[in-house]
Amino acid sequence: MEKQSVVLRFPKVLLSRVDKFKEEKGFSTRTQTIIYLIQYALEQSDNRDR
């Protein structure tokens, strides 16, 4: 799998929500949490398209 670095800026309100989710679910990093949330949302989107 090819990888590429990306730098993103997020609103502080969104990061607060990500951090809360991270703590509740036990993720170790904010990046890990964001990637999980993106993957989850994409899977949900794929399931709706069927």
C-alpha positions in Angstrom: 0.0 0.0 0.0 1.4 3.3 -1.0 1.4 6.0 1.7 1.5 9.8 1.6 1.9 12.4 4.4 -0.9 15.0 4.7 -1.1 18.0 6.9 -4.6 19.1 7.8 -6.0 21.9 9.8 -9.2 21.3 11.9 -11.4 23.6 13.8 -10.7 23.5 17.5 -14.3 22.5 18.2 -13.9 19.4 16.0 -10.6 18.5 17.6 -12.3 18.7 21.1 -14.8 16.2 19.9 -12.1 13.9 18.5 -10.2 14.1 21.7 -13.3 13.2 23.7 -14.0 10.2 21.4 -10.3 9.2 21.7 -10.5 9.1 25.5 -13.8 7.3 25.6 -12.7 4.6 23.1 -9.1 4.2 24.4 -7.2 5.2 21.3 -3.6 6.2 22.0 -3.3 9.1 19.5 -5.4 11.7 17.9 -4.2 10.6 14.4 -5.2 7.0 15.1 -8.6 8.3 16.2 -9.1 10.5 13.1 -8.1 7.6 10.8 -10.5 5.3 12.5 -13.4 7.8 12.2 -12.7 8.4 8.5 -12.6 4.6 7.8 -15.8 4.1 9.8 -17.6 6.8 7.9 -16.4 5.5 4.5 -17.6 2.0 5.4 -21.0 3.4 6.4 -21.2 5.3 3.2 -20.4 2.2 1.2 -23.1 0.3 3.0 -25.7 2.9 2.1 -24.8 2.9 -1.5 -25.7 -0.8 -1.9 
